[in-house]
């Protein structure tokens, strides 16, 4: 038997369930210097203006409502840098080395 899932846009009340999933994503990509506050700011910006900023989706298992996955669709933010793209982005971090500016 396979699990059934519901996927819907993130709402403010979902942020507590979304953050651990985003943190796991950041840890996988070794983006340890991107803080939870930055990720919450990103998610709240998307919630405030989805037409301009983008949208996040949260997948929940139907059987128990557990948050099991997420997707972010945006064109002006980057999760792995914890900020906006386009001149104001944070420097890139190279594994084992200091951050470097793109370009």
Legacy VTK file of the C-alpha trace (Angstrom):
# vtk DataFile Version 3.0
C-alpha trace
ASCII
DATASET POLYDATA
POINTS 103 float
0.000 0.000 0.000
1.271 3.492 -0.812
0.777 6.584 1.275
-1.512 9.303 -0.007
-0.423 12.921 0.234
-2.021 16.333 0.066
0.003 19.184 -1.429
-1.125 22.759 -0.967
0.364 26.239 -0.741
2.040 27.047 2.563
0.038 29.186 4.976
1.343 31.107 7.967
0.221 28.352 10.322
2.380 25.854 8.353
5.689 27.633 9.002
6.474 25.573 12.096
6.184 22.364 10.056
7.955 23.809 7.021
11.078 25.057 8.811
12.500 21.623 9.797
12.133 20.436 6.198
13.910 23.531 4.881
16.625 23.114 7.523
17.196 19.501 6.382
17.481 20.751 2.779
20.026 23.397 3.803
22.003 20.890 5.870
22.136 18.512 2.899
23.674 21.293 0.791
26.003 22.271 3.671
24.492 25.736 4.002
24.932 25.786 7.766
25.374 29.549 7.973
21.851 30.250 6.678
19.757 30.784 9.791
16.191 29.888 10.627
15.278 33.577 10.883
16.397 34.104 7.271
14.309 31.164 6.095
11.262 32.413 7.969
11.779 35.872 6.425
11.913 34.260 2.983
8.723 32.256 3.596
6.894 35.272 5.007
7.884 37.386 1.996
6.394 34.730 -0.274
3.214 34.641 1.800
2.905 38.433 1.732
3.185 38.792 -2.043
2.994 35.485 -3.935
2.434 37.133 -7.317
5.689 39.073 -7.049
7.822 36.755 -4.896
6.651 33.177 -5.509
4.996 30.391 -3.559
5.927 27.437 -1.381
4.040 24.158 -1.199
3.870 21.707 1.672
3.160 17.991 1.262
1.396 16.276 4.148
0.731 12.578 4.584
-3.031 12.091 4.619
-2.963 9.362 7.251
-1.544 11.539 10.026
-1.082 15.053 8.596
2.702 14.903 9.000
4.657 17.342 6.839
6.874 15.196 4.601
8.094 17.485 1.813
8.080 20.945 0.335
8.672 22.784 -2.915
9.568 26.429 -3.422
8.773 28.267 -6.625
10.354 31.694 -6.752
12.459 33.727 -9.064
13.870 36.371 -6.747
15.081 34.363 -3.731
17.623 31.598 -3.255
17.332 29.107 -0.419
20.968 28.031 -0.440
22.124 31.617 0.094
19.296 32.702 2.374
18.525 35.904 0.512
17.495 37.677 -2.643
19.133 37.264 -6.032
20.321 40.183 -8.104
23.119 42.176 -6.575
22.122 41.706 -2.954
22.870 38.026 -2.658
25.182 36.588 -0.079
28.553 35.283 -1.246
28.803 31.678 -2.398
30.247 29.213 0.071
32.673 26.682 -1.285
33.020 23.427 0.645
35.875 23.787 3.092
36.574 27.378 2.132
35.397 30.927 2.664
32.441 32.471 0.875
33.207 34.018 -2.478
31.201 36.476 -4.521
29.743 35.045 -7.746
31.170 36.210 -11.031
LINES 1 104
103 0 1 2 3 4 5 6 7 8 9 10 11 12 13 14 15 16 17 18 19 20 21 22 23 24 25 26 27 28 29 30 31 32 33 34 35 36 37 38 39 40 41 42 43 44 45 46 47 48 49 50 51 52 53 54 55 56 57 58 59 60 61 62 63 64 65 66 67 68 69 70 71 72 73 74 75 76 77 78 79 80 81 82 83 84 85 86 87 88 89 90 91 92 93 94 95 96 97 98 99 100 101 102
